[in-house]
Amino acid sequence: MWGFYERFPTSKPREAKGGIKAQSKRGSFGETWWAKRWIAVIESFDVGARLQRGRSYARRGQVLSIDVTAGTVKAKVQGSQSKPYAVTIKVARLTDAEWAKVTTALAGQAVFAAKLLAGEMPAEVEQVARDAGVSLFPTKANDLETDCSCPDWSNPCKHVAAVYYLLAETFDRDPFLLFRLRGLEREALFTRLNAATPTPADAGPEAPVPEPLSADPRTFWSGGKVPADLLSDLNLPPVAAALPRRLGPVPFWRGRERFLDEMEVIYRAAAQFGATISLGGPVSDASMTVPRSVAAGR
């Protein structure tokens, strides 16, 4: 039934006040790989010309609100009528067995698990899930169930299409919304990853056994000698701004620059600054320069 009602009469939408305008002014939507992948999946379903009008609605700010919960997206879109249309998009949720396959596979790759736990979405995540026999993204049109209160029976109508495109930009800000759409919240993902990550006890009899603390209080407080090679293996953090990324994007952030992107710049500079001091290198005022956008409060 996709595109069956393409000849529905064209109507002019009312001006929307306080709508969510797309950051994309022309060309494609989304900047990150997962956002672009979402758009590619939607457009691959060959849903007709309504997508083009949906892009226009997204850029004009006709979408008033978007709420993403597990498996469901609800939105309000200002159309030609005085009352905004109610849009609902349901995404097929993965089963517990499928999530178990995905999290076990991700936990088996230490670098991927570490990045996810730090709030970063590695590009290899999709392939890891696919190798486990699970697709994180919808694979067919039936994986998406849509409904709109407008009189246009096209599937999707332009109002639904506008929400599709704005979802891509929402994924840019919070990639874990994709997991939520497929039925798993961010903290639930972290819990599963922690549970599936091998511990030293799982490594077998060859795993090193931690040395117990001394019962002698004098020995405890003396601290012992500092090893000569204490700083010989100093490494910068593999993921910058891990804690802020773990907390997720700032709700309702409307700054010119993305908060987490700016924090990553600051954290990288601070890590480099700390490493330079620890190794006894030269320090200059320029080595801890804060981005102008952050200093200006944007």
Phi, psi and omega per residue, in radians:
M1 nan -0.025 -3.121
W2 -1.096 2.186 3.066
G3 1.337 0.136 -3.063
F4 -1.165 -0.555 -3.089
Y5 -1.837 0.675 -3.076
E6 -1.100 -0.317 -3.065
R7 -1.619 0.236 3.102
F8 -1.035 2.355 -3.049
P9 -0.934 2.419 3.121
T10 -1.299 2.380 3.112
S11 -2.213 2.696 -3.136
K12 -1.690 2.197 -3.110
P13 -1.289 2.655 3.028
R14 -1.272 2.700 3.102
E15 -1.175 2.273 -3.125
A16 -1.670 2.379 3.105
K17 -1.841 2.219 3.115
G18 1.308 0.399 -3.139
G19 -1.311 2.941 -3.140
I20 -1.602 1.810 3.137
K21 -1.488 2.369 3.121
A22 -1.124 2.512 3.051
Q23 -1.237 -0.492 3.117
S24 -1.306 2.116 3.125
K25 -1.646 -0.441 3.102
R26 -2.770 2.857 3.115
G27 1.340 -2.612 -3.025
S28 -1.434 2.797 3.085
F29 -1.724 2.627 3.069
G30 1.466 2.532 -3.140
E31 -2.011 -0.610 -3.085
T32 -1.481 2.887 -3.074
W33 -1.128 -0.629 -3.091
W34 -1.293 -0.557 3.081
A35 -1.198 -0.777 3.112
K36 -1.134 -0.603 3.122
R37 -1.154 -0.687 3.104
W38 -1.051 -0.822 3.135
I39 -1.116 -0.740 3.137
A40 -1.058 -0.682 3.126
V41 -1.140 -0.810 -3.134
I42 -1.068 -0.806 -3.093
E43 -1.243 -0.406 3.133
S44 -1.249 -0.262 -3.120
F45 -1.381 -0.054 3.085
D46 0.937 1.059 -3.040
V47 -1.643 0.117 3.002
G48 1.674 -3.010 -3.018
A49 -1.268 -0.179 -3.133
R50 -1.084 -0.435 3.123
L51 -1.097 -0.698 -3.132
Q52 -1.100 -0.742 3.116
R53 -1.219 -0.546 3.073
G54 -1.119 -0.681 3.086
R55 -1.066 -0.716 3.129
S56 -1.119 -0.743 3.115
Y57 -1.090 -0.718 -3.123
A58 -1.122 -0.684 -3.109
R59 -1.331 -0.451 -3.141
R60 -1.443 -0.189 -3.125
G61 1.459 0.490 -3.127
Q62 -1.305 -0.359 3.101
V63 -1.417 2.105 -3.049
L64 -1.559 -0.573 -3.107
S65 -2.756 2.657 3.065
I66 -2.419 2.258 3.108
D67 -2.223 2.094 -3.095
V68 -1.888 2.124 3.040
T69 -2.166 -3.136 -3.104
A70 -1.060 1.929 3.076
G71 1.406 -0.042 -3.035
T72 -2.465 2.450 3.006
V73 -2.114 2.226 3.059
K74 -2.076 2.386 -3.092
A75 -2.534 2.773 3.015
K76 -2.029 2.267 -3.094
V77 -2.247 2.223 3.121
Q78 -1.400 2.057 3.108
G79 -1.928 -2.493 -3.097
S80 -1.441 -0.290 3.125
Q81 -1.580 2.845 -3.119
S82 -1.181 -0.619 3.139
K83 -1.546 2.212 3.126
P84 -1.043 2.618 3.122
Y85 -1.443 2.530 3.099
A86 -1.666 2.148 -3.118
V87 -1.959 2.349 3.051
T88 -2.257 2.253 3.081
I89 -2.156 2.136 3.096
K90 -1.922 2.282 -3.125
V91 -1.928 2.341 -3.140
A92 -0.988 2.195 -3.102
R93 -1.534 2.493 3.079
L94 -1.295 2.612 3.126
T95 -1.375 2.897 3.093
D96 -1.042 -0.658 3.131
A97 -1.134 -0.684 3.120
E98 -1.189 -0.715 3.111
W99 -1.136 -0.615 3.106
A100 -1.095 -0.698 3.101
K101 -1.111 -0.771 -3.099
V102 -1.144 -0.877 -3.072
T103 -1.179 -0.620 3.094
T104 -1.128 -0.735 3.130
A105 -1.148 -0.713 -3.140
L106 -1.202 -0.719 3.140
A107 -1.132 -0.460 3.110
G108 -1.263 -0.274 3.075
Q109 -1.852 1.701 -2.997
A110 -0.952 -0.726 -3.076
V111 -1.180 -0.657 3.130
F112 -1.207 -0.754 3.131
A113 -1.080 -0.718 -3.132
A114 -1.115 -0.732 -3.140
K115 -1.175 -0.725 3.113
L116 -1.103 -0.755 3.132
L117 -1.146 -0.397 3.098
A118 -1.597 0.097 3.088
G119 1.523 0.259 -3.135
E120 -1.902 2.531 -3.120
M121 -1.911 1.727 3.132
P122 -1.160 2.565 -3.128
A123 -1.141 -0.407 -3.097
E124 -1.350 -0.138 -3.068
V125 -1.027 -0.760 -3.109
E126 -1.064 -0.742 -3.121
Q127 -1.202 -0.665 3.101
V128 -1.055 -0.771 3.120
A129 -1.132 -0.711 -3.136
R130 -1.123 -0.691 3.100
D131 -1.111 -0.446 3.099
A132 -1.489 0.047 3.113
G133 1.486 0.341 -3.097
V134 -2.251 2.424 3.076
S135 -1.835 2.126 3.108
L136 -1.249 -0.510 -3.138
F137 -1.727 2.675 3.040
P138 -1.006 2.509 -3.096
T139 -1.948 -0.258 -3.132
K140 -2.574 2.807 -3.073
A141 -1.025 -0.565 -3.119
N142 -1.200 -0.232 3.071
D143 -1.267 -0.216 -3.141
L144 -2.081 2.136 3.097
E145 -1.973 2.094 -3.048
T146 -2.082 2.690 3.087
D147 -2.636 2.438 3.099
C148 -2.464 2.490 -3.109
S149 -1.395 0.041 3.122
C150 -1.310 2.865 -3.128
P151 -1.381 -0.112 -3.128
D152 -1.394 2.132 -3.080
W153 -1.587 0.106 3.112
S154 -1.108 2.616 -3.133
N155 -2.229 1.773 0.071
P156 -1.570 2.754 2.970
C157 -1.402 3.050 -3.090
K158 -1.137 -0.464 -3.134
H159 -1.247 -0.744 3.069
V160 -1.126 -0.737 -3.132
A161 -1.059 -0.685 3.116
A162 -1.067 -0.695 3.117
V163 -1.167 -0.680 3.080
Y164 -0.918 -0.834 -3.062
Y165 -1.237 -0.678 3.112
L166 -1.213 -0.475 3.060
L167 -1.073 -0.623 3.121
A168 -1.047 -0.758 3.128
E169 -1.255 -0.491 3.041
T170 -1.175 -0.667 3.069
F171 -1.110 -0.596 3.079
D172 -0.970 -0.737 -3.083
R173 -1.384 -0.567 -3.107
D174 -2.519 1.618 -3.105
P175 -1.105 -0.357 -3.106
F176 -1.310 -0.121 3.018
L177 -1.109 -0.498 3.079
L178 -1.089 -0.755 3.098
F179 -1.121 -0.691 3.118
R180 -1.093 -0.757 3.123
L181 -1.051 -0.595 -3.135
R182 -1.533 0.087 2.963
G183 1.880 0.120 -3.106
L184 -2.253 2.098 3.130
E185 -1.277 2.793 -3.101
R186 -0.950 -0.916 -3.082
E187 -1.170 -0.566 3.085
A188 -1.164 -0.644 3.066
L189 -1.094 -0.803 -3.136
F190 -1.080 -0.704 3.125
T191 -1.088 -0.754 3.135
R192 -1.156 -0.704 3.140
L193 -1.130 -0.752 3.123
N194 -1.098 -0.684 -3.121
A195 -1.224 -0.555 -3.086
A196 -1.558 -0.211 -3.127
T197 -1.287 2.237 -3.124
P198 -1.056 2.438 3.082
T199 -1.770 2.896 3.107
P200 -0.951 -0.576 3.136
A201 -1.163 -0.472 3.134
D202 -1.355 -0.233 -3.028
A203 -1.379 -0.134 3.087
G204 1.751 -3.056 -3.063
P205 -1.174 -0.289 -3.112
E206 -1.417 -0.149 -3.106
A207 -1.125 2.392 -3.132
P208 -1.164 2.496 3.131
V209 -1.729 2.188 -3.140
P210 -1.044 2.459 3.136
E211 -1.358 2.256 -3.103
P212 -1.182 2.665 3.090
L213 -1.220 2.611 3.132
S214 -1.258 2.512 3.111
A215 -1.449 -0.172 -3.128
D216 -1.446 2.007 -3.102
P217 -1.074 -0.547 3.140
R218 -1.153 -0.682 3.104
T219 -1.196 -0.670 -3.121
F220 -1.075 -0.823 -3.058
W221 -1.387 -0.325 3.131
S222 -1.265 -0.518 3.064
G223 1.428 -0.381 3.130
G224 1.395 -3.132 -3.122
K225 -1.404 2.528 3.083
V226 -1.428 2.173 -3.127
P227 -1.085 2.530 -3.093
A228 -1.126 -0.501 -3.088
D229 -1.759 0.528 -3.065
L230 -0.999 -0.696 -3.070
L231 -1.888 0.268 -3.068
S232 -1.274 -0.390 -3.092
D233 -2.034 0.803 -3.096
L234 -1.353 2.162 -3.135
N235 -2.190 2.550 3.052
L236 -1.309 2.631 3.134
P237 -0.997 2.374 -3.138
P238 -1.176 -0.443 3.131
V239 -2.203 2.091 3.135
A240 -1.366 2.557 3.115
A241 0.959 0.793 -3.067
A242 -1.069 -0.754 -3.095
L243 -1.163 -0.886 3.085
P244 -1.026 -0.644 3.122
R245 -1.182 -0.585 3.094
R246 -1.121 -0.628 3.136
L247 -1.285 -0.382 3.119
G248 1.631 3.054 -3.102
P249 -1.192 2.707 3.130
V250 -1.246 2.176 -3.137
P251 -1.045 2.445 3.080
F252 1.057 0.405 3.133
W253 -1.155 2.224 3.142
R254 -2.267 0.436 3.127
G255 -1.224 2.893 3.124
R256 -1.168 -0.608 3.129
E257 -1.940 2.611 3.099
R258 -1.254 2.275 -3.041
F259 -0.990 -0.868 -3.080
L260 -1.153 -0.589 3.096
D261 -1.117 -0.742 3.135
E262 -1.200 -0.671 3.103
M263 -1.115 -0.615 3.121
E264 -1.090 -0.702 3.099
V265 -1.070 -0.766 -3.119
I266 -1.152 -0.779 -3.126
Y267 -1.109 -0.706 3.127
R268 -1.114 -0.741 3.124
A269 -1.130 -0.718 -3.140
A270 -1.142 -0.696 3.127
A271 -1.126 -0.738 3.126
Q272 -1.157 -0.687 3.118
F273 -1.083 -0.791 3.128
G274 -1.126 -0.692 3.125
A275 -1.139 -0.680 3.136
T276 -1.109 -0.773 3.123
I277 -1.121 -0.765 -3.097
S278 -1.074 -0.606 -3.102
L279 -1.597 0.072 3.067
G280 1.323 0.404 -3.133
G281 -1.443 3.000 3.128
P282 -1.242 2.502 -3.123
V283 -2.125 2.335 3.101
S284 -2.214 2.853 3.125
D285 -1.091 -0.509 -3.086
A286 -1.293 -0.258 -3.079
S287 -1.309 -0.216 3.094
M288 -2.231 0.914 -3.140
T289 -1.401 2.223 3.105
V290 -1.541 2.380 3.117
P291 -0.948 2.446 -3.087
R292 -1.035 -0.617 -3.120
S293 -1.111 -0.615 3.125
V294 -1.287 -0.762 -3.133
A295 -1.074 -0.562 -3.124
A296 -1.487 -0.036 3.105
G297 1.325 0.486 -3.133
R298 -1.709 nan nan
